[in-house]
Amino acid sequence: MAQKALDQEAFSCSVCLDLLKDPVTIPCGHSYCRNCVQQHWDQEDEKQLYSCPECRLSFSPRPALGKNIMLAGLVEQMKKTAPPAALCYAGPEDVSCDVCTGRKLRAVQSCLQCVASYCERQLQPHYEAAALKKHQLVTPSHRLQENICSQHNEVKKMFCITDQKLPCSLCVEQHKGHDIVSSASERAQRQAELPARRALLLQSLQHKETDLKRLQQEAQDIRRSAQTAVQRSNDSFRDMALLLEKRRSEVEQQIRSQEDTQLSRVQELQDQLQQDVRGLKRSLSELDTLDLTQDHNQFIQRYASLSPHTQSTEPATIHTGDRGYFEEVTRAVSKLRDTLQLTLSPVQVLLAPAELSSREDFLNYSTEITLDTNTVYKYLCLSDGNRRVTFMNQRQSYPDHPDRFSVWCQALSRESLTGRCYWEVEWSGRWVCVAVSYREIQRKGNSDECGFGNNEKSWALHCDKTRPSFLFNKVQSQVSGLVGSRIGVYLDHSAGVLAFYSVSESTMSLLHRVQTRFTRPLYTGVWIGSGATAHFPKLK
């Protein structure tokens, strides 16, 4: 079964996906049904450049088609030797032959002129009869009846541009005065527009994929930074724990050492006192014995030999130490504990970087900016890889696009901005507005809602060397300092920070800072005054 499927695929036309019919081979070596390749080349007559449907190799002039006799013979042999199952009866989802009686075979082609679908056998007259060879065969379709006028039962061959409808030749009377062409010519015109529309869609797809990759990279950077922060904090806490354990052990050793010293002192005093107690008890015993002696001579002799303890009349005084032996060290440890509690207060996790002070710090977040050609006003000219925009007195040849600013001399960047970004704008002329905006800003008409800074969707710095200002939602604010010819813009999207700087060599002078909450990705934009130019240089 697998071998049969492989053989049939080897002798199938890559255009109609059926067995080759009247097979021809074109100069690149690929083979097709004669009718399939002719229809493909008919659509390329205007370009006078004919391509292979499979490998896209082009030929000029149009090659003559000769029948591939070997392939034709092999296909015929396959048809004869194929088992009955190879007749391919129509399934529930297949287009069935309109001519077959009884059990319908699967249609291999539909004819637009006959408005019918044919199986392999019933289709043969279209390859043999001269009149039928001119009919247009297409992939089998269930929607052929849509080509028939329900009122006059005729094939719809015309197109009314005015009403955007497909009338038949009799319905044309109902479209008098309208712009009417043949459906074939209208299809040719619209098909000619497909490459441009495809290019626009492809460009939009590339932009979205680029933005997606940037967001994926940002997510990866966030995860990597978080993991690094966790690891470093764990190491720091482990080091602190080891240090505290070391200090605890040292304090314990000091306490035990002092304990031994003090106990040794007390033990010496105890031993001395115990010895004195034994001596005193012995002396008392001697006195008692002497007191009972009746011989006067012995009394006198024994009295002279009494122990010195019997003559002691002053009690011995023992000086003990302070009862709060280790309170001082306890107070020191308690003080250390209180200091640690203050030091180890809950750590605030900040995604924002440390305070940026130099231009080198900002350049760590540099972002390349290019302008989107679909947004540029018709009197603005792009150059330098779409990084430079200049006001022109002559209208530029931009195609119509829903994203284009129709009245305001503005343009938006191709890149969406999230996370932390920094870019610079060099400008010249009377004035230029440097802005950031949500993509949803209004584009069409002369309404103030289209202008950067005149709505809640954009923030704009008006660069005028004599009267600079900042504009948001039609509210104008003064800026702190003079505006130079180079403007630096720093955005921390998650922190809601937007700052504009005047840049001079390595010096950064803050002009205006915004603290807000951004809810969607931002795009940088420029509003160009008459005769002005703005340039987004590449930053090292």
Buried (B, 14 or more C-beta within 10 A) or exposed (E): EEEEEEBBEEBBBBBBEBBBBBBBBBEBEBBBBBBBBBBBBEEBEEEEEBBBBBEEEEBEEBBEBEEBEEBBEBBEEBBEEBEEEEBBBBEEEBBBBBBBEEEBBBBBBBBBBBBBBBBBBBBBBBBEEEEBBEBBBBBBBEEBEEBBBEEEEBBBBBBBEEEEBBBBEEBBEEBEEEEBBEBEEBEBEEEEEEEEEEEEEEBEEEBEEEBEEBBEEBEEEEEEEEEEEEEEEEEEEEEEEEEEEEEEEEBEEEBEEEEEEEEEEEEEEEEEEEEEEEBBEEBEEBBEEBEEBEEEEEBEEBEEEEBEBBEEEEEEEEEEEEEEEBEEEEEEBEEEEEEEEEEEEEEEEEEEEEEBEEBEBBBEBBBBBBBBBBBBBBBBBBEEEBBBBBBBEEEEEBEEEEBBBBBBBBBBBBBBBBBBBBBBBBBEBEBBBBBBBBBEBBBEEEEEBBBBBBBEBBBBBBBBEEEBBBBBEEEEEEBEEEBBBBBBBBBBBBBBBBBBBBBEEEEBBBBBEBEEEBEEBBBBBBBBBEEBBBBBBEBE
